[in-house]
Amino acid sequence: MKAHKVGDFVWEIPKSGAMRVPGRIFASQDMIGRIERERVAEQVANVACLPGIVGASLAMPDCHWGYGAPVGGVAATDARTGVVSPGLVGYDISCGMRLLASGLDAAAVRPNAGALMDALHAGVASGVGKGGAIRLGARELETVLAQGARWVVERGRGEPKDLEVLEDGGLAAGADPGKVSARALERGGGQLGTLGSGNHFLELQEVDEVYDETAAAAFGLRRGQFVLMIHTGSRGLGYQVCTDALTAMPAAMRRAQISLPDRQLACAPLDSREGRDYLGAMAAAANFARANRQEITHAARKACAAALPEDARLCVVYDLSHNLATMEEHGGRKLCVHRKGATRAFPAGHPSVTPAYRAAGQPVLVPGTMGTASYVLVGTDGALRDTFASLCHGAGRVMSRTEASKRVRPAELKARLDRYGVTARTDSWKGFAEEAPEAYKDVAEVVEVCVQAGLAKKVVRLKPFGVLKG
């Protein structure tokens, strides 16, 4: 399916057939050919067929093929007449980023990077199916699903001020733990405080470039500073919530006489039993993800205290989700905004921005790949107008994990990272190779598209010098 250029960095798929709105892709000239060849544009068009969708079916520059909907996809449906689609949220509900800023210079931490990575590797369980030191029964886990990061902080594994700078204060609204299945609870019971596998990571980073001094100062960031970035989500619990919902949705579609071009986009009206059940379970899974990142924050603080000669004083900068559907008001209209591999990006002055950052705008954390940069951005009024206040979530894959494992030798990748000055730790060097930098787009180009399209402003760039992968 072809997209037509309608702006320097905007491509449109005209409304046709069953599409209710056009599709719109934010990409450079170099990116769009691959996006079309990989049939991502076709998925954007399929999403445009959802009942109640408004504006356009959108894709960010890091978009790539996903289950039903592209990773990097954004779509908003009317709160009264629209639907919710688990495939347009993703399996890893509330997978997201957290950034911690320290009082130390990176130069003071680098000599101890090996010891710090060892301490983090020992203190944060990582890898496929790996559980952590915390074991929760069903009743206690349900409390976590209701309280999110607050549950962790109230048990002394965090600081009350952490909650002031978390998306939604660390608590997703509308959570209904009673809608989370026994199988999901079983899968999540031993996974609080764990990274998991795939592209999840924990990185030691240095602020190596400051683009906006005022916003950087508001976020507590400065050049040369040691910061720590966390990327993980709701683990097996969130995956099971999505699986359960996809099983339930077809019945709702039959009752509402909904027909879609891809069954992976299974959905339910927002006011249906299945729609309400999914939203309650999804928010509960989001709270698990936020509690998970808070537990890892506690472990990171302990590791720094054990491995570094000085107090790192790790403070939370921000925590945001990639995979979520949230009820928001845009243009005076209440919408259910789906973001799959995309983040909220409210501009300065918007009431949805936490008061601590309202004058600067919401921090948007965009991770790179091992050995490449990550960025902190803020959204603009252009994003609020054109993308329902949404931005990219990372670099975006260009190579499957199977292909990457065939092309990249783990020993060569480790040697390459050593040359870059990046200390690596992992439980699976095979999985490590699947996440090689060449398996992803150039994150700098992805960010630049967002900036040139008027959706974002750059605040700082972060360079890694240590990475823990599952």
C-alpha positions in Angstrom: 0.0 0.0 0.0 1.4 3.4 -1.0 1.4 6.5 1.1 1.5 10.0 -0.5 3.7 12.8 0.7 1.7 15.7 2.2 4.4 17.4 4.1 8.2 17.3 4.5 7.9 14.5 7.0 4.3 13.4 6.7 2.8 10.8 4.4 -0.9 10.0 4.0 -2.9 7.0 3.0 -6.2 8.3 1.6 -9.4 7.0 3.0 -10.7 4.1 0.8 -12.8 1.0 1.2 -13.7 0.2 4.8 -11.4 3.0 6.1 -13.3 5.5 8.3 -10.4 8.0 8.4 -7.1 8.5 6.5 -3.8 7.0 7.6 -0.9 9.3 8.4 2.7 8.3 8.8 5.5 10.5 10.2 8.7 9.5 8.4 11.7 10.7 6.4 12.1 10.0 2.7 14.6 7.3 3.5 12.2 5.6 6.0 9.0 5.5 4.0 10.1 2.9 1.4 10.9 0.3 4.1 7.6 1.1 6.0 5.7 0.4 2.8 7.6 -2.8 1.9 7.1 -4.2 5.4 3.3 -3.6 5.0 3.2 -1.2 8.0 1.2 1.2 5.9 -1.3 -1.7 5.3 -1.6 -2.0 9.1 -2.1 1.7 9.5 -5.0 1.5 7.0 -6.5 -1.5 8.8 -6.6 0.5 12.1 -8.4 3.2 10.2 -11.4 0.8 9.9 -12.0 0.7 13.7 -15.5 1.9 14.7 -15.5 5.4 16.2 -12.0 6.3 15.2 -11.4 10.0 14.8 -8.9 12.2 13.0 -6.5 9.7 11.4 -4.8 6.4 12.1 -1.3 7.5 12.9 2.2 5.9 12.9 5.3 7.4 14.4 8.8 7.3 12.7 9.9 4.3 14.7 6.9 2.3 13.4 7.3 -1.3 12.4 5.1 -4.4 11.9 3.2 -5.6 15.0 0.4 -7.8 16.1 -2.7 -6.4 14.3 -1.5 -2.8 14.6 2.0 -1.4 14.0 4.3 -0.8 16.9 4.5 3.0 16.8 0.8 3.2 16.1 -1.6 5.8 17.6 -5.4 5.9 17.2 -8.2 7.7 19.1 -11.8 6.5 19.3 -14.8 8.4 20.5 -15.6 7.7 24.1 -19.3 7.3 23.3 -19.3 5.4 19.9 -15.8 4.0 19.7 -14.1 0.7 20.6 -11.0 -0.4 22.5 -8.6 -2.8 20.8 -6.0 -4.8 22.8 -4.0 -5.3 19.6 -3.6 -1.5 19.5 -2.3 -1.5 23.0 0.1 -4.4 22.8 0.9 -7.5 24.9 3.3 -5.8 27.2 0.8 -3.4 28.8 2.5 -0.2 30.2 5.9 -1.3 29.0 7.8 1.9 29.5 10.8 3.9 30.6 12.1 5.4 33.8 15.0 7.8 34.1 16.9 8.3 37.3 19.3 11.3 37.7 22.2 11.2 40.1 24.3 13.8 41.9 27.5 12.4 40.4 29.4 13.0 37.3 29.6 10.0 34.9 33.4 10.4 35.0 33.3 9.5 38.7 31.2 6.4 38.0 33.0 5.0 35.0 36.0 3.5 36.9 33.4 1.5 39.0 31.2 0.6 36.0 32.1 -3.1 36.2 31.4 -3.4 39.9 28.1 -1.5 39.5 27.0 -3.6 36.6 27.8 -6.7 38.7 25.7 -5.4 41.6 22.8 -4.5 39.3 23.0 -7.9 37.6 22.8 -9.6 41.0 20.1 -7.3 42.3 17.7 -7.2 39.3 16.5 -10.5 37.9 16.5 -10.6 34.1 15.8 -13.0 31.3 12.9 -15.0 29.9 10.4 -16.0 32.6 12.8 -15.0 35.4 11.2 -14.3 38.7 12.7 -12.1 41.4 13.1 -12.3 45.2 9.6 -11.0 45.9 6.9 -13.6 45.9 3.3 -12.3 46.2 0.1 -14.2 46.9 -3.0 -13.5 44.9 -4.5 -11.2 47.5 -1.3 -9.1 47.9 -0.8 -8.9 44.2 -4.3 -7.6 43.7 -3.4 -4.8 46.1 -0.4 -4.0 43.9 -2.7 -3.9 40.9 -4.9 -1.4 42.7 -2.2 0.9 44.0 0.7 0.8 41.5 4.0 2.4 42.4 2.4 3.8 45.6 2.3 0.2 47.1 6.1 -0.1 46.7 6.8 3.4 48.1 4.6 2.9 51.1 6.6 -0.2 52.0 9.8 1.7 52.2 11.2 0.8 48.8 11.1 4.3 47.4 10.7 7.9 48.4 7.3 9.8 48.6 8.7 12.4 46.2 9.2 9.7 43.6 5.5 9.7 43.1 5.4 13.4 42.3 7.2 12.9 39.0 5.6 9.7 37.7 3.1 9.6 34.9 -0.3 9.6 36.6 1.5 9.8 40.0 2.3 6.1 39.4 -1.3 5.0 39.6 -3.4 4.2 36.5 -7.0 5.3 36.9 -9.9 2.8 36.6 -7.9 -0.3 37.6 -10.1 -3.3 38.4 -8.0 -6.2 39.8 -11.1 -8.4 39.8 -11.0 -8.5 36.0 -7.5 -9.9 36.0 -7.6 -13.7 35.6 -6.2 -16.3 38.0 -3.7 -17.3 35.3 -2.5 -13.7 34.9 -2.1 -13.4 38.7 -0.1 -16.7 38.7 2.2 -15.4 36.0 2.9 -12.1 37.8 3.2 -13.4 41.4 7.0 -13.8 41.2 7.9 -11.2 38.7 7.7 -7.9 40.6 11.1 -6.1 40.4 12.3 -8.0 37.3 13.4 -6.8 33.8 12.4 -9.7 31.7 13.9 -10.3 28.2 13.8 -9.0 24.7 14.5 -5.3 24.4 14.1 -4.6 28.1 17.2 -3.2 29.7 18.9 -1.2 32.5 21.6 1.3 31.3 24.2 3.5 32.9 24.3 6.7 30.9 26.0 10.1 30.7 24.3 13.3 29.7 26.6 14.2 26.8 24.6 17.0 25.1 22.2 19.6 26.3 19.9 21.2 23.8 17.5 23.1 26.0 19.1 24.4 29.2 15.9 25.6 30.8 14.0 22.3 30.3 17.0 20.3 31.3 17.4 22.3 34.5 13.7 21.7 35.2 14.2 18.0 34.9 17.3 18.1 37.1 19.7 17.2 34.2 23.1 18.7 33.3 26.0 17.9 31.0 28.3 15.2 32.2 25.9 13.8 34.8 25.5 10.1 35.5 21.9 8.9 34.9 20.3 5.5 34.9 17.6 4.3 32.5 15.1 1.5 33.1 13.0 -0.2 30.3 10.5 -2.9 31.3 6.8 -3.5 31.7 4.1 -5.7 33.1 5.8 -9.0 32.3 3.8 -12.2 32.1 0.8 -10.7 33.9 0.3 -8.0 31.2 0.8 -10.5 28.4 -1.9 -12.8 29.9 -4.3 -9.8 30.3 -4.0 -9.1 26.6 -4.4 -12.8 25.7 -7.5 -13.1 27.8 -9.0 -10.0 26.2 -8.3 -11.1 22.7 -10.2 -14.4 23.5 -13.2 -12.4 24.8 -13.5 -9.7 22.1 -14.9 -11.7 19.2 -18.2 -12.3 21.0 -18.6 -8.5 21.5 -17.8 -7.9 17.8 -20.5 -10.3 16.8 -23.1 -8.6 19.0 -22.1 -5.2 17.7 -21.9 -6.5 14.1 -18.3 -5.2 13.8 -16.2 -6.5 10.8 -12.5 -5.7 10.4 -9.9 -6.6 7.8 -7.6 -8.2 10.4 -8.9 -10.5 13.2 -5.8 -9.4 15.3 -7.5 -6.0 15.7 -10.3 -7.7 17.7 -12.1 -5.0 19.6 -15.2 -4.3 21.7 -17.3 -1.2 22.2 -16.1 0.9 25.1 -19.5 0.6 26.8 -19.7 -3.2 26.4 -19.0 -5.6 29.2 -15.9 -6.9 27.3 -14.7 -3.4 26.7 -15.1 -2.3 30.3 -13.5 -5.6 31.6 -10.5 -5.1 29.4 -10.0 -1.4 30.4 -10.1 -2.4 34.1 -7.7 -5.3 33.7 -5.4 -3.2 31.4 -5.2 -0.4 34.0 -4.4 -3.0 36.7 -1.6 -4.4 34.5 -0.3 -0.9 34.1 -0.2 -0.5 37.8 1.9 -3.7 38.0 4.3 -2.3 35.5 4.7 0.9 37.4 5.2 -1.0 40.7 7.8 -3.1 38.8 9.8 -0.1 37.7 9.6 1.3 41.3 11.0 -2.0 42.7 13.8 -1.9 40.2 14.5 1.7 41.2 14.9 0.5 44.8 17.3 -2.2 43.6 19.3 0.3 41.6 19.7 2.6 44.6 21.0 -0.3 46.7 23.4 -1.4 43.9 24.8 2.1 43.6 25.2 2.4 47.4 27.1 -0.9 47.4 29.3 -0.4 44.3 30.1 3.3 44.3 32.4 5.2 46.8 30.0 8.2 46.9 26.3 8.5 47.4 24.7 8.7 43.9 21.5 10.2 45.3 19.4 8.7 42.5 16.2 10.8 42.0 13.4 9.9 39.6 13.2 12.2 36.6 10.1 10.6 35.1 8.3 7.3 34.3 6.1 6.9 31.3 4.3 4.1 29.5 4.5 3.0 25.8 1.6 0.6 25.5 -1.7 1.9 26.9 -5.2 3.2 26.1 -6.2 6.2 28.1 -9.3 8.4 28.3 -8.4 11.9 27.4 -10.0 15.1 26.2 -8.8 16.5 22.9 -10.5 19.4 21.1 -13.3 19.4 23.7 -14.1 15.7 22.9 -13.6 12.8 25.2 -11.5 10.1 23.5 -9.9 6.7 24.2 -6.4 7.2 22.9 -4.5 4.0 22.0 -0.7 4.3 22.0 1.2 1.1 21.0 4.9 1.7 21.0 4.2 5.5 21.4 4.2 7.8 24.4 2.1 10.6 25.7 3.8 14.0 25.0 1.8 16.8 26.5 3.3 20.3 25.9 4.3 23.0 28.4 1.3 24.4 30.2 -1.0 21.4 29.6 -3.0 20.4 32.7 -2.1 16.7 32.2 1.6 17.5 32.8 2.7 16.9 36.4 2.9 20.3 38.2 6.6 19.9 38.8 7.2 20.0 35.0 4.2 22.0 33.7 6.2 25.0 32.8 8.7 22.9 30.7 6.4 20.2 29.3 6.2 16.5 29.9 9.5 14.6 29.6 9.5 12.0 26.8 12.1 9.3 27.3 13.3 7.9 23.9 15.8 5.0 24.3 18.3 4.1 21.7 20.1 0.7 21.3 23.1 -0.7 23.0 26.0 1.6 22.2 23.9 4.4 20.7 22.3 7.5 22.3 19.0 7.9 24.0 17.1 11.2 24.2 14.9 13.2 26.5 12.3 15.3 24.5 9.3 17.4 25.3 6.1 17.5 23.2 4.9 20.6 21.4 1.5 22.2 20.6 2.0 20.6 17.2 1.9 17.1 18.8 -1.2 18.1 20.7 -2.8 19.2 17.5 -1.6 16.5 15.1 -0.9 13.3 17.0 -3.2 13.5 20.1 0.0 14.5 22.0 1.9 11.4 21.1 5.6 10.8 20.1 7.9 7.9 19.2 9.0 5.4 21.9 12.4 4.4 20.7 14.4 3.5 17.6 12.1 0.8 16.1 13.2 -2.5 14.7 14.3 -3.1 11.2 15.4 -6.7 11.7 13.6 -9.6 13.3 15.2 -11.2 16.3 15.6 -14.4 14.2 17.5 -12.5 11.5 19.6 -10.6 14.0 20.6 -13.8 15.7 21.8 -15.2 12.4 23.7 -12.1 11.4 25.3 -11.0 14.7 27.8 -13.0 16.6 27.5 -12.4 20.4 31.3 -12.4 21.0 31.8 -9.8 18.2 29.0 -7.6 19.6 30.5 -7.8 23.1 33.9 -6.9 21.7 32.3 -4.0 19.8 30.6 -2.6 23.0 33.9 -3.0 24.8 35.5 -0.7 22.2 32.7 1.8 22.7 33.4 1.8 26.4 30.1 0.0 27.3 30.2 -2.6 30.0 27.7 -5.3 29.3 26.0 -8.0 31.4 23.3 -10.5 30.4 21.9 -13.9 31.2 21.7 -14.8 27.5 24.3 -13.8 24.9 22.1 -15.2 22.2 19.3 -12.8 23.2 21.8 -10.1 23.6 22.8 -10.4 19.9 19.2 -10.2 18.9 19.2 -6.6 20.3 22.3 -5.4 18.4 22.2 -1.8 17.2 21.9 -2.8 13.5 18.6 -4.5 14.3 17.1 -1.1 14.9 16.6 2.2 13.0 18.9 5.1 13.7 17.3 6.7 16.8 18.8 10.1 15.9 16.9 10.0 12.7 13.7 9.0 14.4 14.1 11.9 16.9 14.9 14.3 14.1 11.8 13.4 12.2 9.7 14.2 15.3 11.5 17.5 15.7 11.3 18.5 12.0 7.6 17.6 11.9 7.0 20.0 14.7 6.0 17.3 17.2 8.9 17.6 19.7 11.8 19.6 21.0 15.1 18.0 22.1 16.2 18.5 25.7 19.2 16.3 26.2 21.1 13.3 24.6 22.3 10.4 26.8 25.2 8.1 25.9 25.5 4.6 27.5 28.5 3.2 29.3 26.9 0.1 30.9 24.0 -2.1 29.9 22.1 -5.1 31.5 20.0 -7.1 29.2 17.7 -10.0 29.8 
